[in-house]
Every structure is written in C-alpha cells, then in structure tokens.
Amino acid sequence: MTSGAQQALDMIGRVFIEPGGVVLTEEPTYLGAIQAFTFYQVRFVSVKTDREGMLPDDLEKKIKQHKPLFVYVVPDFQNPAGYSWSNERREALIELAQKYDIPVVDDNPYSDLRFSGEKPKSLKAMGGRHVIQLGTFSKLISPGLRIGWIVADPEIAALCERMKQAADLHTNTFTQFVIYEFSKGGGLDRHIEKIKTAYSKRRDTMIEALRANFDDGTTWTEPEGGLFLWVKLPEGKSANDLLMKALENKVAYVPGMYFFSEVPDDTTLRINFCNATEENIKEGVRRLAKVFSEAK
Ligand SMILES: Cc1ncc(COP(=O)(O)O)c(C=O)c1O
C-alpha cells in the first residue's frame, strides 16, 4: 500500500532509475510521472502513439536503440488523452517486454471507470512478472484519502517495502480502515456504479457541446470511460497562450504541452468532464469555443 499512486511512481523511480537511464513513455503521457521520474535524472524517450496505444514497430526500435530501464504506460483511459489500448497493442507490448526482458509499469487508476464497450485484457494478467501495476482509490472514492498500491513480483515488492519504510514507515492505516468500512458488503461497487452513471452523462454532454460549438477543424477523443477528453486545436493555435484568456472567462483546462516527455505539442489541451454539472459543462465549452475562435 502506498500514499497514492503518485508515491508508487516515486518509489518506482528510486528502485529502477539510474542517472541518464532511459524510460520509454507514450506520447503524450501522465504529467505526474514525468515529474516523479525527472527527480532521478531519467532520460525520457517517447514512443509514437495513436489512439490504440504505442506503435509496436517504433517501440521495438526504441527498445533496441536505448535499452530502457522500463516502459511506462497508462493503458486504460489514459491521463491525459482518454484513450485505451487495444488488445492487439497490449499483446505486442507484452511480447516485446518478454522478448527483451524489460519491465512494464502499468499505471492504472481508471480501468474500473468504464461506461461502455468491452473491457480489454489486463496487462498484469498477460505479462506476469514483467508487469508492475499501480492502482489507487483516488479516482474511485477520493484523492484526499491518499491510498494507492503496487502489485509486483515479490523481489520488486520487497525493494519497494524498504524504500517505503525509509520514506514514511507505512501508509496511513486509519484511512485504510475507513476505506475497508466503506467498501465492505458491496459499498465500493455500488459507489462506482453511481459515479459511472454520473460521469458518462457528463462525458456525453461535453462531447455534444464540443460538436455544437466547434466547427473549425478542432478534434477530440471520445473515450469509453475515465475522466478526460483530449482536444487538438487547428495548427497555429497555442493552448498555453490561450489559457489566460480562458481563465479571464472563468473556464480552465490543462495545456497539453506539459504531458509530453520529449517534444511538446502546444495545440493540445486536456479537459475534465467529471467535475462539473451538465449546465456548467455546456457553458464552459461555449466559452472555450469563443476564446479559441477569437484567437488569431
Ligand atoms: C495516471 C495517473 N497515475 C497516478 C496518479 C496519481 O494518483 P494518486 O492520487 O493516487 O496519487 C494520477 C492522478 O491523476 C494519474 O492520472
């Protein structure tokens, strides 16, 4: 058990990363992982990624070229892009990890938040000892609880335990009891069903609002779960520059450029659909469209 998945990322960094060593990531990838691994003087190399996951040819090329310490992926409703890896891409990743004996870090906070479609295969179930899986209650109950976990081979788990003891002795037991009481007797399952119903309506509302307000070549992902949509503006517009203007109009997003471990794409942004009412989502998207269309 860890103090959130973020602490698990830090522990993975301490266990695996030697200064100058390479970690392969998706493009884009989770900003918090970039922050955590950067402390250990990692060298990031991003693998070409489309909406089904990493491209296996590019992954193999970069494994051969860089001999990475591990491959870091968020295969389910990725933060930031919202897409999920197809089964074919999952199989290809595991095959390559086994062939070249490289660990895969499967950062997995969102897979239980699936609203529609088929659940894909679990990387951990497919890849066994090659896969280190991270989970968290942050997206299922509340991020303020700070309770996450690592599922790994006993050898790696033992190393993580030593790190964990050195860092903070152990994860808050009181909060773990709170989660246990909340979850037992199906409490967590009922809660997940409730939030999935609410979030899927908000996702639909956001997608409808985007369709209604954007007709300038802007594109976005339409994920089957999770919390985020990933928007790509027409070439020439800077999501980072437009943020101040959006904030003046009381609407916020995260510029996409911060989610790239190598070359940033500033025409991208992440928007969250789980945290606002449907009315606010409609109004927020309308304001965003106005801000972006007025930009030169
Ligand atoms: C992919 C991913 N990993 C890890 C985390 C961190 O989660 P936690 O709140 O459990 O530290 C997040 C939170 O946004 C995330 O999206």
The ligand as a Gaussian input file, in Angstrom:
#p B3LYP/6-31G(d) Opt

LIG

0 1
 C       -2.119000       8.089000     -14.470000
 C       -2.079000       8.563000     -13.067000
 N       -1.205000       7.998000     -12.218000
 C       -1.125000       8.393000     -10.935000
 C       -1.936000       9.396000     -10.441000
 C       -1.792000       9.809000      -9.016000
 O       -2.851000       9.314000      -8.249000
 P       -2.899000       9.416000      -6.676000
 O       -3.891000      10.459000      -6.332000
 O       -3.340000       8.048000      -6.233000
 O       -1.538000       9.745000      -6.168000
 C       -2.857000      10.020000     -11.294000
 C       -3.681000      11.117000     -10.829000
 O       -4.131000      11.978000     -11.552000
 C       -2.925000       9.586000     -12.642000
 O       -3.792000      10.116000     -13.509000

